[in-house]
Amino acid sequence: MKSVSLLLVIGLAAAATAASSCGGNPPPAQPTPNADSAAAAAKARQDSIDAANAEAARRAAEDSARIARQREADSLAALGRSSEEVRAMLAAMIHFDYDKSNVRSDDMGALDQKVAILQANPDLRIRVGGHCDERGSDEYNLALGNRRAQAAKQYLVSHGIDAGRIETQSWGEERPLVDGHDESAWSQNRRDEFEVISGGDNLKRPS
Amino acid sequence: MTGPRVGGLAGGLALVLLTASPPARLPAQDTNAIDRGVRIGIVYRPGVRPGMVMLPRKGLDSVRVMVARDLDYSDRFEIITLPGGDSIRLSTASPSGGATTPRGGRPRTSASSGAGGGAQSAIGSLNYPLYQALGADFALDITAAGDTTIATLHDIAAAGVRRAVRAQLPAPGSPDFRQAVHRMADQVLQAALGTPGIAATRVLFVKEGKVYLIDQDGAEIKLVSSTDRQAMSPAWAADGHHFAYMEFQAGKGWLYYQDMGTGKRTPVSTTGTALDFTPAFSPDGQTLAFSRATEEGTDLYTINIKNNCCLRRLTVGHFSDNLSPTFSPDGQRIAFVSTRPGLPQIYVMAADGTDQQLFAPFDYGVTGSSNAPEWSPDGQSVAFHRDVAGTLQVFVLDVRTRTVRQLTSVGRNEDPTWAPDSRHLAFVSDRSGYRQLWIIDLDTGRIRPLLQQSGARLPAWSPRLSEAPSTTP
């Protein structure tokens, strides 16, 4: 609407100029009150438009300044807190059944969160560490831990994350999270751990 | 012979002696809880082993005790230990020679230690009928002549000296002393039975992420890995002077090749890019086979260890893992673990990777995971462990018939490793309540602890160590 009004004003001015500059017959004298009133009306209209525009711009500027001020005020604490939350989500472990390396359905949500975090933080690179419980064979567990790390990596890659951003490592049963020789300890030790290699400062929360 | 009189005396003495020191034998322990349809493989034949009398002497006690224990641990003799005193060692009735010592029971060192004709003078002094009555086939007399230690092996039935083994032993407490005594025990065993012994051998193992070395009799534990990084899977080279192991480093698994004498360690080329583990030497020492875990899974590779070159891939697993290689002693074949049937089982292939096939039979859906194979030095067997009812047990595969037998059933038993005699296995067991190293004799079923410390695992038994590890590269 604003631009249309502006074009109308320009159009009127152009028409007036064209009428005055035509050669030959002198232009018929226009009734001045009419011309004055038209110009005054156009000016008043323009003033009104300008004022409205200025007010809108001022308000917009005020709003953005206020938001910016608010963001700035919150940034250190809030963004830092947010980064920590994101980091915790990223580090959340996933777990496996005995002698299995398939991602369990109850862990897919945790992996989906990691996909979103990796998408929101394009510089982020991570390492997935696969671990086993003490029940299996010591050396076989290195192969099994590798399978477990690869399983998480493949899940992330199949959801659009570049494979070059994810390293994998197997620890076999060499680094148990929990000491103990029962299923409660074993089930916690059969896990993938996720750690940041680089790009982990001020992690952005996924939108 | 004076028959009844001597016999009666010998019988009385035997009763006293056998009561005083009964043969120190553990019963075969693994007789319970064998799974249905699995035959336990221990053939227990009490009384078949020849008796060996250890003659009492003054002095050289540390040598005598070590040799007696080595011969006992060979599980090839019944060791008969006599209380001290020459009245038992010497014959009361000396019908033929009349060579009884005139020196009131003092040991006759130089005279009795001579070989051949020189030993003849000692023969008459030994109470062969008594030893025969005790069930002895041999008597061992350890004496000193100057700086030479002499182990004289008497053949009781032949009533004569079989052989005198001489050695200039280092001083007790010096670094080479024990191995020198172990070598002497092996020479005695060789002289008695014509078979090499296993006394002069050692076992590498892992404890708390570090590699240690221990003598087969449980003495002289020594740290050999050189960093604080976590190590696994030590493996001997056939020369007994080198070994390889894996170490976690920077998120990967590195293989190292180390000189036992100097401790100098060399990273195996091309490692450090992946998780490389379970190294195994070819018998000629030229090739190192190992497992490598990558995005594709775990597969077997070989590398020329002498020139650190020529990496070669042997398996292409795709959806299965292949690991834990072990060479046949002729170097022609490699047994390994593969998960191609779904669970890990024991497979075999030619050393170039061709002709891969199942090695240890299993019942699909019934038999548990099988892991940690090691080919016996005589080539006839492959030891491994298998999941039985939720725990691990040691099995042996007969290579010719491809049948398996279960060796253990008490507690959890895993990671067997062959002694060079192919009849003893060291393994990890928690039968005592915590995981420690044990040794089983397959012929008698006798089991003894090698190391009574918790947390020891992944043992690797050395070849025969004929000399002290050299310091030459």
Interface residues (C-beta under 8 A of the other chain):
Chain A: D99 R127 R135 G136 S137 D138 E139 Y140 L142 A143 L144 N146 R147 Q150 K153 E167 T168 Q169 S170 W171 G172 E174
Chain B: G209 Q230 M232 S233 F248 G251 K252 G253 L275 F277 T278 S291 A293 T294 E295 G297 T298 D321 L323 S324 V337 T339 L343 P344 S369 N371 A372 H385 G390 L392 E414 D415 R457 L458
